[in-house]
């Protein structure tokens, strides 16, 4: 029996209506781009349904790949989603997190242009942060890639768990470059609590990667589908 391919889009979940709408728009855009693919919404926290119940509902007729709509591979990917996949029947696969990836950098650059980035500005990348060193390393890689793209240094600050904090990174940048404008590049998937924290540090702050009432950036749709394709190919080769 041929199993129908399915993509389980697993986002963190948020209580922010704007954040919920922005992520839902991304999943809908993936669904429109790949109409032959079953695309299901799932959440790691805050919202429902959870990943386990979505996988159970898809059942044996679907070849499911869980694609984390998460910017780095921390606890949620390595533990929460890995456990959900391992415990599920019918052999689902787990794709890589969205980042690091140059398509994310493409969107970061576009957001910086939206706020009128100037040649003498100093950029601080605002990341959510994690107690998992692998996730922190992923964020620093994106910071380096953004610096390469801009041809200028990019500091990285974190909103939780990791150091330096975003507030400290902004303060250090201001102290080192007192005549430059500091611009915070929001390396967050969608509006919500963390983006509100980033915007509260008193610097020009870009929009997150996804914004409500606007089409999701094409590079993000491409990225989600690419993560699905790569995981499905690897899984079938190993089978």
Secondary structure by P-SEA (a helix, b strand, c coil): cbbbbbbbccccccccaaaaaaaaaaaaaaaaaccccbbbbbbcccccccaaaaaaaaccccbbbbbbcccccccccccaaaaaaaacccbbbbbccccccaaaaaaaaaaaaaacccccbbbbbbccccccaaaaaaaaaaaaaaaaaacbbbbbbbcccccccaaaaaaaaaaacccbbbbbbcccccccaaaaaaaacccccccccccccccccaaaaaaaaaaaaaaaaaaaaac
